[in-house]
Amino acid sequence: MTNHHLSDADRTFREDFTLGRVTPAQFDHRAHVRLAYILLAEAEVDTAADRMRAELLAFIARNGVDPAKYHETITRAWILAVRHFMDRTSGRGSADEFIDANPILLDPKIMLTHYSAELLFSANARAQFVEPDLQRIPGA
């Protein structure tokens, strides 16, 4: 199990997200990484990825966002990336501490070092997880 921990603020964020109190305007890239960290602090990769998918699809439906916005490969690849950095970083007491210790995770374009744009933005990658074509995601 992980040596990373959640703060009360992380638990509140997760509850707010699940109950629909986080708006699309508030759910930026950092919030996506925060949610991934929270889910990975609670569960292993496959379970966290399943929960992230369910949470994001519920968020999309609740907020009237086009369902085509959901992207399976990006979702799972970010779970894998956050897990990789969690494995490389000593335990943290909150998602914010973890993100501050790993600012590279705030670069939303980092997946383009692993995937060609053609593959990453393909209909196939949107619908199902595809392996990177440029560079393996460490720890995956």
N, CA, C and O atoms as CSV, one atom per row, in Angstrom:
chain,resi,resn,atom,element,x,y,z
A,1,MET,N,N,0.846,-1.195,0.000
A,1,MET,CA,C,0.000,0.000,0.000
A,1,MET,C,C,0.881,1.245,0.000
A,1,MET,O,O,2.081,1.146,0.258
A,2,THR,N,N,0.336,2.364,-0.271
A,2,THR,CA,C,1.069,3.611,-0.416
A,2,THR,C,C,1.427,4.244,0.927
A,2,THR,O,O,0.732,4.062,1.927
A,3,ASN,N,N,2.525,4.988,0.921
A,3,ASN,CA,C,2.894,5.739,2.116
A,3,ASN,C,C,2.452,7.195,1.989
A,3,ASN,O,O,2.874,8.045,2.772
A,4,HIS,N,N,1.628,7.473,1.029
A,4,HIS,CA,C,1.083,8.812,0.827
A,4,HIS,C,C,-0.247,8.911,1.562
A,4,HIS,O,O,-0.994,7.940,1.675
A,5,HIS,N,N,-0.515,10.100,2.051
A,5,HIS,CA,C,-1.686,10.296,2.899
A,5,HIS,C,C,-2.553,11.419,2.360
A,5,HIS,O,O,-2.135,12.208,1.513
A,6,LEU,N,N,-3.752,11.465,2.869
A,6,LEU,CA,C,-4.703,12.503,2.477
A,6,LEU,C,C,-4.912,13.469,3.630
A,6,LEU,O,O,-4.958,13.077,4.796
A,7,SER,N,N,-5.037,14.723,3.281
A,7,SER,CA,C,-5.377,15.741,4.270
A,7,SER,C,C,-6.892,15.824,4.391
A,7,SER,O,O,-7.623,15.269,3.571
A,8,ASP,N,N,-7.348,16.511,5.407
A,8,ASP,CA,C,-8.790,16.751,5.527
A,8,ASP,C,C,-9.300,17.504,4.305
A,8,ASP,O,O,-10.410,17.256,3.834
A,9,ALA,N,N,-8.481,18.428,3.793
A,9,ALA,CA,C,-8.877,19.180,2.592
A,9,ALA,C,C,-9.017,18.249,1.384
A,9,ALA,O,O,-9.909,18.442,0.557
A,10,ASP,N,N,-8.141,17.240,1.275
A,10,ASP,CA,C,-8.254,16.263,0.183
A,10,ASP,C,C,-9.549,15.475,0.298
A,10,ASP,O,O,-10.245,15.265,-0.695
A,11,ARG,N,N,-9.867,15.043,1.499
A,11,ARG,CA,C,-11.110,14.287,1.708
A,11,ARG,C,C,-12.331,15.141,1.381
A,11,ARG,O,O,-13.299,14.658,0.793
A,12,THR,N,N,-12.277,16.399,1.764
A,12,THR,CA,C,-13.378,17.323,1.451
A,12,THR,C,C,-13.487,17.526,-0.056
A,12,THR,O,O,-14.588,17.536,-0.606
A,13,PHE,N,N,-12.340,17.688,-0.726
A,13,PHE,CA,C,-12.343,17.848,-2.182
A,13,PHE,C,C,-12.983,16.636,-2.851
A,13,PHE,O,O,-13.823,16.785,-3.738
A,14,ARG,N,N,-12.590,15.445,-2.431
A,14,ARG,CA,C,-13.151,14.233,-3.040
A,14,ARG,C,C,-14.658,14.178,-2.819
A,14,ARG,O,O,-15.414,13.882,-3.745
A,15,GLU,N,N,-15.094,14.462,-1.593
A,15,GLU,CA,C,-16.531,14.464,-1.309
A,15,GLU,C,C,-17.242,15.516,-2.148
A,15,GLU,O,O,-18.290,15.235,-2.728
A,16,ASP,N,N,-16.690,16.720,-2.222
A,16,ASP,CA,C,-17.292,17.788,-3.025
A,16,ASP,C,C,-17.369,17.389,-4.498
A,16,ASP,O,O,-18.366,17.651,-5.171
A,17,PHE,N,N,-16.300,16.751,-4.991
A,17,PHE,CA,C,-16.293,16.326,-6.388
A,17,PHE,C,C,-17.378,15.275,-6.623
A,17,PHE,O,O,-18.158,15.380,-7.570
A,18,THR,N,N,-17.421,14.277,-5.769
A,18,THR,CA,C,-18.384,13.183,-5.906
A,18,THR,C,C,-19.825,13.679,-5.806
A,18,THR,O,O,-20.711,13.181,-6.501
A,19,LEU,N,N,-20.049,14.657,-4.940
A,19,LEU,CA,C,-21.415,15.155,-4.731
A,19,LEU,C,C,-21.795,16.297,-5.678
A,19,LEU,O,O,-22.877,16.870,-5.557
A,20,GLY,N,N,-20.916,16.622,-6.607
A,20,GLY,CA,C,-21.240,17.622,-7.614
A,20,GLY,C,C,-21.063,19.057,-7.177
A,20,GLY,O,O,-21.654,19.962,-7.768
A,21,ARG,N,N,-20.264,19.281,-6.154
A,21,ARG,CA,C,-20.033,20.652,-5.685
A,21,ARG,C,C,-18.785,21.276,-6.300
A,21,ARG,O,O,-18.411,22.394,-5.944
A,22,VAL,N,N,-18.145,20.569,-7.214
A,22,VAL,CA,C,-17.015,21.116,-7.963
A,22,VAL,C,C,-17.524,21.393,-9.372
A,22,VAL,O,O,-18.069,20.507,-10.030
A,23,THR,N,N,-17.345,22.611,-9.821
A,23,THR,CA,C,-17.832,23.011,-11.138
A,23,THR,C,C,-16.774,22.736,-12.204
A,23,THR,O,O,-15.597,22.579,-11.880
A,24,PRO,N,N,-17.180,22.676,-13.471
A,24,PRO,CA,C,-16.183,22.513,-14.528
A,24,PRO,C,C,-15.105,23.602,-14.493
A,24,PRO,O,O,-13.941,23.321,-14.778
A,25,ALA,N,N,-15.467,24.810,-14.156
A,25,ALA,CA,C,-14.476,25.892,-14.081
A,25,ALA,C,C,-13.442,25.644,-12.984
A,25,ALA,O,O,-12.297,26.083,-13.099
A,26,GLN,N,N,-13.836,24.951,-11.935
A,26,GLN,CA,C,-12.919,24.651,-10.832
A,26,GLN,C,C,-12.081,23.406,-11.100
A,26,GLN,O,O,-11.069,23.188,-10.434
A,27,PHE,N,N,-12.488,22.595,-12.059
A,27,PHE,CA,C,-11.824,21.314,-12.287
A,27,PHE,C,C,-10.772,21.456,-13.389
A,27,PHE,O,O,-10.936,20.965,-14.506
A,28,ASP,N,N,-9.702,22.137,-13.037
A,28,ASP,CA,C,-8.601,22.361,-13.961
A,28,ASP,C,C,-7.621,21.179,-13.917
A,28,ASP,O,O,-7.890,20.163,-13.276
A,29,HIS,N,N,-6.482,21.325,-14.607
A,29,HIS,CA,C,-5.520,20.222,-14.669
A,29,HIS,C,C,-5.004,19.852,-13.278
A,29,HIS,O,O,-4.889,18.668,-12.961
A,30,ARG,N,N,-4.693,20.838,-12.450
A,30,ARG,CA,C,-4.210,20.540,-11.100
A,30,ARG,C,C,-5.256,19.729,-10.318
A,30,ARG,O,O,-4.903,18.806,-9.585
A,31,ALA,N,N,-6.517,20.068,-10.472
A,31,ALA,CA,C,-7.580,19.333,-9.783
A,31,ALA,C,C,-7.672,17.896,-10.295
A,31,ALA,O,O,-7.949,16.981,-9.519
A,32,HIS,N,N,-7.444,17.691,-11.589
A,32,HIS,CA,C,-7.402,16.328,-12.131
A,32,HIS,C,C,-6.275,15.531,-11.466
A,32,HIS,O,O,-6.479,14.394,-11.041
A,33,VAL,N,N,-5.081,16.137,-11.381
A,33,VAL,CA,C,-3.936,15.459,-10.758
A,33,VAL,C,C,-4.238,15.198,-9.281
A,33,VAL,O,O,-3.909,14.136,-8.752
A,34,ARG,N,N,-4.857,16.159,-8.629
A,34,ARG,CA,C,-5.220,15.988,-7.211
A,34,ARG,C,C,-6.163,14.798,-7.035
A,34,ARG,O,O,-5.965,13.979,-6.137
A,35,LEU,N,N,-7.176,14.697,-7.877
A,35,LEU,CA,C,-8.105,13.588,-7.774
A,35,LEU,C,C,-7.389,12.262,-8.020
A,35,LEU,O,O,-7.643,11.283,-7.318
A,36,ALA,N,N,-6.504,12.222,-8.999
A,36,ALA,CA,C,-5.734,10.993,-9.257
A,36,ALA,C,C,-4.917,10.608,-8.026
A,36,ALA,O,O,-4.893,9.439,-7.641
A,37,TYR,N,N,-4.250,11.576,-7.410
A,37,TYR,CA,C,-3.462,11.307,-6.202
A,37,TYR,C,C,-4.351,10.741,-5.094
A,37,TYR,O,O,-4.000,9.755,-4.445
A,38,ILE,N,N,-5.490,11.371,-4.889
A,38,ILE,CA,C,-6.421,10.925,-3.829
A,38,ILE,C,C,-6.838,9.477,-4.081
A,38,ILE,O,O,-6.803,8.652,-3.168
A,39,LEU,N,N,-7.228,9.171,-5.305
A,39,LEU,CA,C,-7.679,7.819,-5.625
A,39,LEU,C,C,-6.544,6.809,-5.474
A,39,LEU,O,O,-6.771,5.686,-5.023
A,40,LEU,N,N,-5.322,7.200,-5.850
A,40,LEU,CA,C,-4.176,6.296,-5.729
A,40,LEU,C,C,-3.700,6.144,-4.289
A,40,LEU,O,O,-3.087,5.133,-3.948
A,41,ALA,N,N,-3.971,7.127,-3.444
A,41,ALA,CA,C,-3.642,6.992,-2.019
A,41,ALA,C,C,-4.578,5.994,-1.351
A,41,ALA,O,O,-4.262,5.438,-0.299
A,42,GLU,N,N,-5.728,5.773,-1.970
A,42,GLU,CA,C,-6.745,4.868,-1.416
A,42,GLU,C,C,-6.723,3.466,-2.031
A,42,GLU,O,O,-7.206,2.515,-1.417
A,43,ALA,N,N,-6.167,3.332,-3.235
A,43,ALA,CA,C,-6.286,2.055,-3.953
A,43,ALA,C,C,-5.132,1.870,-4.933
A,43,ALA,O,O,-4.385,2.803,-5.229
A,44,GLU,N,N,-5.012,0.656,-5.420
A,44,GLU,CA,C,-4.015,0.328,-6.439
A,44,GLU,C,C,-4.438,0.905,-7.792
A,44,GLU,O,O,-5.553,1.403,-7.950
A,45,VAL,N,N,-3.526,0.828,-8.761
A,45,VAL,CA,C,-3.704,1.480,-10.058
A,45,VAL,C,C,-5.012,1.097,-10.748
A,45,VAL,O,O,-5.772,1.978,-11.149
A,46,ASP,N,N,-5.287,-0.196,-10.893
A,46,ASP,CA,C,-6.486,-0.593,-11.645
A,46,ASP,C,C,-7.767,-0.093,-10.991
A,46,ASP,O,O,-8.672,0.386,-11.674
A,47,THR,N,N,-7.841,-0.204,-9.683
A,47,THR,CA,C,-9.029,0.284,-8.965
A,47,THR,C,C,-9.125,1.794,-9.066
A,47,THR,O,O,-10.207,2.335,-9.296
A,48,ALA,N,N,-7.997,2.481,-8.895
A,48,ALA,CA,C,-7.992,3.943,-9.000
A,48,ALA,C,C,-8.411,4.391,-10.400
A,48,ALA,O,O,-9.159,5.358,-10.543
A,49,ALA,N,N,-7.939,3.702,-11.421
A,49,ALA,CA,C,-8.310,4.054,-12.800
A,49,ALA,C,C,-9.804,3.842,-13.028
A,49,ALA,O,O,-10.461,4.669,-13.661
A,50,ASP,N,N,-10.340,2.736,-12.512
A,50,ASP,CA,C,-11.777,2.486,-12.635
A,50,ASP,C,C,-12.587,3.560,-11.919
A,50,ASP,O,O,-13.596,4.036,-12.439
A,51,ARG,N,N,-12.142,3.937,-10.729
A,51,ARG,CA,C,-12.844,4.981,-9.968
A,51,ARG,C,C,-12.741,6.331,-10.672
A,51,ARG,O,O,-13.711,7.087,-10.719
A,52,MET,N,N,-11.558,6.631,-11.222
A,52,MET,CA,C,-11.383,7.900,-11.924
A,52,MET,C,C,-12.317,7.961,-13.124
A,52,MET,O,O,-12.967,8.982,-13.351
A,53,ARG,N,N,-12.394,6.882,-13.894
A,53,ARG,CA,C,-13.301,6.837,-15.045
A,53,ARG,C,C,-14.738,7.095,-14.590
A,53,ARG,O,O,-15.437,7.925,-15.170
A,54,ALA,N,N,-15.173,6.385,-13.557
A,54,ALA,CA,C,-16.550,6.540,-13.068
A,54,ALA,C,C,-16.793,7.958,-12.570
A,54,ALA,O,O,-17.834,8.548,-12.861
A,55,GLU,N,N,-15.849,8.506,-11.828
A,55,GLU,CA,C,-15.997,9.876,-11.303
A,55,GLU,C,C,-16.076,10.891,-12.448
A,55,GLU,O,O,-16.917,11.789,-12.431
A,56,LEU,N,N,-15.191,10.740,-13.442
A,56,LEU,CA,C,-15.183,11.689,-14.562
A,56,LEU,C,C,-16.444,11.579,-15.407
A,56,LEU,O,O,-17.007,12.594,-15.817
A,57,LEU,N,N,-16.892,10.358,-15.669
A,57,LEU,CA,C,-18.112,10.200,-16.469
A,57,LEU,C,C,-19.333,10.757,-15.736
A,57,LEU,O,O,-20.216,11.345,-16.358
A,58,ALA,N,N,-19.382,10.573,-14.421
A,58,ALA,CA,C,-20.479,11.153,-13.638
A,58,ALA,C,C,-20.398,12.678,-13.663
A,58,ALA,O,O,-21.422,13.349,-13.793
A,59,PHE,N,N,-19.204,13.222,-13.540
A,59,PHE,CA,C,-18.980,14.669,-13.584
A,59,PHE,C,C,-19.445,15.230,-14.927
A,59,PHE,O,O,-20.134,16.249,-14.982
A,60,ILE,N,N,-19.060,14.554,-16.002
A,60,ILE,CA,C,-19.448,14.982,-17.350
A,60,ILE,C,C,-20.967,14.987,-17.490
A,60,ILE,O,O,-21.548,15.962,-17.969
A,61,ALA,N,N,-21.602,13.907,-17.076
A,61,ALA,CA,C,-23.069,13.809,-17.190
A,61,ALA,C,C,-23.758,14.854,-16.327
A,61,ALA,O,O,-24.707,15.500,-16.771
A,62,ARG,N,N,-23.292,15.024,-15.104
A,62,ARG,CA,C,-23.913,15.954,-14.156
A,62,ARG,C,C,-23.827,17.399,-14.645
A,62,ARG,O,O,-24.706,18.212,-14.360
A,63,ASN,N,N,-22.762,17.708,-15.381
A,63,ASN,CA,C,-22.542,19.087,-15.804
A,63,ASN,C,C,-22.906,19.349,-17.261
A,63,ASN,O,O,-22.606,20.417,-17.796
A,64,GLY,N,N,-23.547,18.383,-17.899
A,64,GLY,CA,C,-23.993,18.583,-19.276
A,64,GLY,C,C,-22.860,18.746,-20.267
A,64,GLY,O,O,-23.019,19.398,-21.299
A,65,VAL,N,N,-21.719,18.158,-19.959
A,65,VAL,CA,C,-20.562,18.225,-20.853
A,65,VAL,C,C,-20.713,17.129,-21.904
A,65,VAL,O,O,-21.208,16.041,-21.608
A,66,ASP,N,N,-20.292,17.413,-23.111
A,66,ASP,CA,C,-20.346,16.420,-24.183
A,66,ASP,C,C,-19.583,15.168,-23.745
A,66,ASP,O,O,-18.407,15.263,-23.394
A,67,PRO,N,N,-20.227,13.994,-23.758
A,67,PRO,CA,C,-19.556,12.756,-23.340
A,67,PRO,C,C,-18.294,12.447,-24.139
A,67,PRO,O,O,-17.424,11.718,-23.664
A,68,ALA,N,N,-18.187,12.997,-25.350
A,68,ALA,CA,C,-16.992,12.783,-26.169
A,68,ALA,C,C,-15.760,13.451,-25.559
A,68,ALA,O,O,-14.635,13.204,-25.995
A,69,LYS,N,N,-15.971,14.287,-24.563
A,69,LYS,CA,C,-14.851,14.946,-23.873
A,69,LYS,C,C,-14.003,13.921,-23.110
A,69,LYS,O,O,-12.801,14.121,-22.932
A,70,TYR,N,N,-14.623,12.829,-22.662
A,70,TYR,CA,C,-13.889,11.816,-21.902
A,70,TYR,C,C,-12.897,11.104,-22.816
A,70,TYR,O,O,-13.203,10.781,-23.964
A,71,HIS,N,N,-11.701,10.867,-22.279
A,71,HIS,CA,C,-10.621,10.249,-23.047
A,71,HIS,C,C,-9.982,9.155,-22.198
A,71,HIS,O,O,-9.287,9.447,-21.225
A,72,GLU,N,N,-10.213,7.902,-22.563
A,72,GLU,CA,C,-9.748,6.761,-21.770
A,72,GLU,C,C,-8.224,6.692,-21.665
A,72,GLU,O,O,-7.699,6.459,-20.576
A,73,THR,N,N,-7.515,6.887,-22.756
A,73,THR,CA,C,-6.058,6.778,-22.701
A,73,THR,C,C,-5.457,7.878,-21.850
A,73,THR,O,O,-4.564,7.609,-21.046
A,74,ILE,N,N,-5.918,9.099,-22.002
A,74,ILE,CA,C,-5.383,10.193,-21.185
A,74,ILE,C,C,-5.681,9.941,-19.712
A,74,ILE,O,O,-4.824,10.170,-18.859
A,75,THR,N,N,-6.870,9.478,-19.412
A,75,THR,CA,C,-7.239,9.211,-18.015
A,75,THR,C,C,-6.312,8.166,-17.405
A,75,THR,O,O,-5.738,8.395,-16.341
A,76,ARG,N,N,-6.163,7.042,-18.057
A,76,ARG,CA,C,-5.333,5.971,-17.495
A,76,ARG,C,C,-3.849,6.349,-17.506
A,76,ARG,O,O,-3.124,6.029,-16.565
A,77,ALA,N,N,-3.402,7.016,-18.547
A,77,ALA,CA,C,-1.998,7.422,-18.613
A,77,ALA,C,C,-1.655,8.379,-17.471
A,77,ALA,O,O,-0.566,8.297,-16.904
A,78,TRP,N,N,-2.569,9.277,-17.132
A,78,TRP,CA,C,-2.312,10.185,-16.011
A,78,TRP,C,C,-2.322,9.445,-14.685
A,78,TRP,O,O,-1.540,9.776,-13.794
A,79,ILE,N,N,-3.183,8.456,-14.532
A,79,ILE,CA,C,-3.152,7.626,-13.319
A,79,ILE,C,C,-1.773,6.961,-13.210
A,79,ILE,O,O,-1.171,6.950,-12.136
A,80,LEU,N,N,-1.281,6.412,-14.313
A,80,LEU,CA,C,0.030,5.757,-14.317
A,80,LEU,C,C,1.146,6.748,-14.009
A,80,LEU,O,O,2.076,6.426,-13.268
A,81,ALA,N,N,1.062,7.944,-14.568
A,81,ALA,CA,C,2.092,8.956,-14.323
A,81,ALA,C,C,2.099,9.391,-12.864
A,81,ALA,O,O,3.162,9.487,-12.251
A,82,VAL,N,N,0.928,9.652,-12.307
A,82,VAL,CA,C,0.856,10.062,-10.899
A,82,VAL,C,C,1.379,8.935,-10.013
A,82,VAL,O,O,2.112,9.194,-9.059
A,83,ARG,N,N,1.013,7.693,-10.312
A,83,ARG,CA,C,1.520,6.555,-9.528
A,83,ARG,C,C,3.048,6.483,-9.599
A,83,ARG,O,O,3.709,6.236,-8.590
A,84,HIS,N,N,3.604,6.699,-10.789
A,84,HIS,CA,C,5.056,6.687,-10.954
A,84,HIS,C,C,5.714,7.714,-10.033
A,84,HIS,O,O,6.692,7.406,-9.352
A,85,PHE,N,N,5.183,8.916,-10.013
A,85,PHE,CA,C,5.770,9.953,-9.158
A,85,PHE,C,C,5.510,9.687,-7.680
A,85,PHE,O,O,6.328,10.053,-6.836
A,86,MET,N,N,4.401,9.065,-7.358
A,86,MET,CA,C,4.156,8.675,-5.962
A,86,MET,C,C,5.193,7.644,-5.515
A,86,MET,O,O,5.671,7.684,-4.382
A,87,ASP,N,N,5.533,6.725,-6.412
A,87,ASP,CA,C,6.531,5.706,-6.083
A,87,ASP,C,C,7.923,6.304,-5.904
A,87,ASP,O,O,8.740,5.762,-5.158
A,88,ARG,N,N,8.196,7.407,-6.576
A,88,ARG,CA,C,9.513,8.052,-6.522
A,88,ARG,C,C,9.635,9.110,-5.432
A,88,ARG,O,O,10.734,9.583,-5.142
A,89,THR,N,N,8.520,9.479,-4.835
A,89,THR,CA,C,8.486,10.564,-3.868
A,89,THR,C,C,8.153,10.000,-2.498
A,89,THR,O,O,7.237,9.191,-2.354
A,90,SER,N,N,8.898,10.431,-1.500
A,90,SER,CA,C,8.576,9.957,-0.153
A,90,SER,C,C,7.162,10.388,0.219
A,90,SER,O,O,6.610,11.325,-0.358
A,91,GLY,N,N,6.591,9.693,1.184
A,91,GLY,CA,C,5.214,9.944,1.594
A,91,GLY,C,C,4.924,11.414,1.830
A,91,GLY,O,O,5.750,12.154,2.365
A,92,ARG,N,N,3.777,11.804,1.433
A,92,ARG,CA,C,3.312,13.184,1.597
A,92,ARG,C,C,2.034,13.160,2.410
A,92,ARG,O,O,1.333,12.150,2.473
A,93,GLY,N,N,1.749,14.283,3.025
A,93,GLY,CA,C,0.568,14.386,3.869
A,93,GLY,C,C,-0.642,14.934,3.154
A,93,GLY,O,O,-1.728,15.010,3.728
A,94,SER,N,N,-0.459,15.319,1.892
A,94,SER,CA,C,-1.593,15.853,1.140
A,94,SER,C,C,-1.275,15.843,-0.344
A,94,SER,O,O,-0.119,15.732,-0.752
A,95,ALA,N,N,-2.317,15.962,-1.134
A,95,ALA,CA,C,-2.154,16.060,-2.573
A,95,ALA,C,C,-1.385,17.326,-2.940
A,95,ALA,O,O,-0.540,17.299,-3.835
A,96,ASP,N,N,-1.669,18.430,-2.259
A,96,ASP,CA,C,-0.960,19.672,-2.564
A,96,ASP,C,C,0.542,19.543,-2.328
A,96,ASP,O,O,1.336,20.023,-3.137
A,97,GLU,N,N,0.939,18.903,-1.234
A,97,GLU,CA,C,2.364,18.699,-0.959
A,97,GLU,C,C,2.995,17.828,-2.045
A,97,GLU,O,O,4.105,18.100,-2.503
A,98,PHE,N,N,2.284,16.788,-2.449
A,98,PHE,CA,C,2.777,15.905,-3.500
A,98,PHE,C,C,2.949,16.668,-4.812
A,98,PHE,O,O,3.997,16.568,-5.451
A,99,ILE,N,N,1.945,17.420,-5.215
A,99,ILE,CA,C,2.007,18.167,-6.475
A,99,ILE,C,C,3.113,19.211,-6.406
A,99,ILE,O,O,3.855,19.384,-7.372
A,100,ASP,N,N,3.236,19.903,-5.288
A,100,ASP,CA,C,4.294,20.903,-5.154
A,100,ASP,C,C,5.687,20.273,-5.251
A,100,ASP,O,O,6.625,20.913,-5.726
A,101,ALA,N,N,5.823,19.025,-4.804
A,101,ALA,CA,C,7.099,18.309,-4.885
A,101,ALA,C,C,7.360,17.745,-6.283
A,101,ALA,O,O,8.484,17.353,-6.595
A,102,ASN,N,N,6.328,17.705,-7.117
A,102,ASN,CA,C,6.424,17.140,-8.471
A,102,ASN,C,C,5.765,18.063,-9.488
A,102,ASN,O,O,4.790,17.678,-10.133
A,103,PRO,N,N,6.292,19.288,-9.639
A,103,PRO,CA,C,5.620,20.270,-10.500
A,103,PRO,C,C,5.535,19.864,-11.971
A,103,PRO,O,O,4.727,20.418,-12.716
A,104,ILE,N,N,6.346,18.919,-12.390
A,104,ILE,CA,C,6.253,18.451,-13.783
A,104,ILE,C,C,4.862,17.910,-14.090
A,104,ILE,O,O,4.429,17.934,-15.242
A,105,LEU,N,N,4.159,17.425,-13.071
A,105,LEU,CA,C,2.807,16.901,-13.275
A,105,LEU,C,C,1.804,17.992,-13.649
A,105,LEU,O,O,0.686,17.697,-14.072
A,106,LEU,N,N,2.206,19.236,-13.494
A,106,LEU,CA,C,1.304,20.333,-13.858
A,106,LEU,C,C,1.374,20.670,-15.349
A,106,LEU,O,O,0.638,21.531,-15.831
A,107,ASP,N,N,2.259,19.991,-16.071
A,107,ASP,CA,C,2.370,20.201,-17.510
A,107,ASP,C,C,1.407,19.260,-18.230
A,107,ASP,O,O,1.706,18.074,-18.369
A,108,PRO,N,N,0.265,19.758,-18.688
A,108,PRO,CA,C,-0.720,18.872,-19.311
A,108,PRO,C,C,-0.230,18.252,-20.619
A,108,PRO,O,O,-0.841,17.306,-21.116
A,109,LYS,N,N,0.860,18.768,-21.180
A,109,LYS,CA,C,1.359,18.253,-22.454
A,109,LYS,C,C,2.408,17.157,-22.274
A,109,LYS,O,O,2.973,16.674,-23.255
A,110,ILE,N,N,2.671,16.761,-21.028
A,110,ILE,CA,C,3.711,15.764,-20.780
A,110,ILE,C,C,3.431,14.441,-21.489
A,110,ILE,O,O,4.366,13.715,-21.825
A,111,MET,N,N,2.179,14.122,-21.716
A,111,MET,CA,C,1.866,12.851,-22.380
A,111,MET,C,C,2.370,12.821,-23.821
A,111,MET,O,O,2.520,11.750,-24.408
A,112,LEU,N,N,2.630,13.997,-24.387
A,112,LEU,CA,C,3.153,14.033,-25.753
A,112,LEU,C,C,4.624,13.629,-25.812
A,112,LEU,O,O,5.184,13.533,-26.904
A,113,THR,N,N,5.261,13.390,-24.669
A,113,THR,CA,C,6.592,12.796,-24.671
A,113,THR,C,C,6.491,11.269,-24.746
A,113,THR,O,O,7.478,10.586,-25.016
A,114,HIS,N,N,5.307,10.754,-24.508
A,114,HIS,CA,C,5.067,9.311,-24.541
A,114,HIS,C,C,4.253,8.882,-25.759
A,114,HIS,O,O,4.411,7.772,-26.267
A,115,TYR,N,N,3.391,9.766,-26.213
A,115,TYR,CA,C,2.492,9.467,-27.330
A,115,TYR,C,C,2.681,10.487,-28.447
A,115,TYR,O,O,2.896,11.672,-28.192
A,116,SER,N,N,2.598,10.013,-29.680
A,116,SER,CA,C,2.497,10.951,-30.795
A,116,SER,C,C,1.111,11.586,-30.715
A,116,SER,O,O,0.166,10.967,-30.226
A,117,ALA,N,N,0.999,12.808,-31.191
A,117,ALA,CA,C,-0.304,13.484,-31.188
A,117,ALA,C,C,-1.309,12.683,-32.019
A,117,ALA,O,O,-2.486,12.593,-31.669
A,118,GLU,N,N,-0.834,12.107,-33.118
A,118,GLU,CA,C,-1.724,11.322,-33.986
A,118,GLU,C,C,-2.362,10.166,-33.217
A,118,GLU,O,O,-3.565,9.935,-33.334
A,119,LEU,N,N,-1.563,9.439,-32.430
A,119,LEU,CA,C,-2.107,8.324,-31.666
A,119,LEU,C,C,-2.950,8.810,-30.496
A,119,LEU,O,O,-4.072,8.344,-30.297
A,120,LEU,N,N,-2.406,9.755,-29.717
A,120,LEU,CA,C,-3.093,10.184,-28.502
A,120,LEU,C,C,-4.469,10.774,-28.793
A,120,LEU,O,O,-5.406,10.563,-28.023
A,121,PHE,N,N,-4.599,11.499,-29.874
A,121,PHE,CA,C,-5.863,12.159,-30.165
A,121,PHE,C,C,-6.724,11.380,-31.162
A,121,PHE,O,O,-7.652,11.927,-31.759
A,122,SER,N,N,-6.403,10.103,-31.330
A,122,SER,CA,C,-7.200,9.255,-32.226
A,122,SER,C,C,-8.489,8.806,-31.536
A,122,SER,O,O,-8.592,8.804,-30.310
A,123,ALA,N,N,-9.453,8.432,-32.349
A,123,ALA,CA,C,-10.722,7.924,-31.816
A,123,ALA,C,C,-10.492,6.647,-31.009
A,123,ALA,O,O,-11.161,6.427,-29.999
A,124,ASN,N,N,-9.567,5.818,-31.436
A,124,ASN,CA,C,-9.269,4.573,-30.726
A,124,ASN,C,C,-8.737,4.867,-29.320
A,124,ASN,O,O,-9.157,4.229,-28.355
A,125,ALA,N,N,-7.818,5.824,-29.201
A,125,ALA,CA,C,-7.245,6.165,-27.893
A,125,ALA,C,C,-8.285,6.823,-26.987
A,125,ALA,O,O,-8.223,6.679,-25.766
A,126,ARG,N,N,-9.210,7.521,-27.561
A,126,ARG,CA,C,-10.279,8.142,-26.771
A,126,ARG,C,C,-11.200,7.058,-26.196
A,126,ARG,O,O,-11.672,7.179,-25.065
A,127,ALA,N,N,-11.450,6.019,-26.961
A,127,ALA,CA,C,-12.407,4.987,-26.570
A,127,ALA,C,C,-11.820,3.917,-25.656
A,127,ALA,O,O,-12.528,3.349,-24.824
A,128,GLN,N,N,-10.523,3.641,-25.811
A,128,GLN,CA,C,-9.896,2.590,-24.999
A,128,GLN,C,C,-8.435,2.938,-24.769
A,128,GLN,O,O,-7.843,3.716,-25.517
A,129,PHE,N,N,-7.865,2.358,-23.734
A,129,PHE,CA,C,-6.466,2.638,-23.438
A,129,PHE,C,C,-5.578,2.025,-24.510
A,129,PHE,O,O,-5.724,0.856,-24.869
A,130,VAL,N,N,-4.660,2.833,-25.011
A,130,VAL,CA,C,-3.641,2.347,-25.940
A,130,VAL,C,C,-2.268,2.624,-25.337
A,130,VAL,O,O,-2.058,3.633,-24.664
A,131,GLU,N,N,-1.358,1.723,-25.590
A,131,GLU,CA,C,0.010,1.859,-25.101
A,131,GLU,C,C,0.710,3.004,-25.838
A,131,GLU,O,O,0.395,3.279,-26.995
A,132,PRO,N,N,1.655,3.668,-25.174
A,132,PRO,CA,C,2.407,4.742,-25.829
A,132,PRO,C,C,3.183,4.230,-27.041
A,132,PRO,O,O,3.621,3.080,-27.069
A,133,ASP,N,N,3.347,5.091,-28.034
A,133,ASP,CA,C,4.106,4.726,-29.225
A,133,ASP,C,C,5.478,5.384,-29.256
A,133,ASP,O,O,6.294,5.042,-30.112
A,134,LEU,N,N,5.761,6.329,-28.340
A,134,LEU,CA,C,7.063,6.997,-28.342
A,134,LEU,C,C,7.958,6.540,-27.199
A,134,LEU,O,O,9.128,6.218,-27.405
A,135,GLN,N,N,7.406,6.515,-26.010
A,135,GLN,CA,C,8.192,6.175,-24.830
A,135,GLN,C,C,7.253,5.594,-23.767
A,135,GLN,O,O,6.197,6.154,-23.475
A,136,ARG,N,N,7.660,4.480,-23.208
A,136,ARG,CA,C,6.863,3.816,-22.180
A,136,ARG,C,C,6.687,4.751,-20.969
A,136,ARG,O,O,7.599,5.507,-20.631
A,137,ILE,N,N,5.539,4.698,-20.336
A,137,ILE,CA,C,5.323,5.445,-19.106
A,137,ILE,C,C,6.024,4.662,-17.995
A,137,ILE,O,O,5.703,3.495,-17.774
A,138,PRO,N,N,6.973,5.283,-17.296
A,138,PRO,CA,C,7.719,4.545,-16.266
A,138,PRO,C,C,6.782,3.909,-15.241
A,138,PRO,O,O,5.812,4.521,-14.794
A,139,GLY,N,N,7.094,2.686,-14.889
A,139,GLY,CA,C,6.302,1.988,-13.892
A,139,GLY,C,C,5.058,1.327,-14.445
A,139,GLY,O,O,4.388,0.580,-13.733
A,140,ALA,N,N,4.736,1.587,-15.703
A,140,ALA,CA,C,3.519,1.011,-16.283
A,140,ALA,C,C,3.745,-0.444,-16.655
A,140,ALA,O,O,2.834,-1.101,-17.159
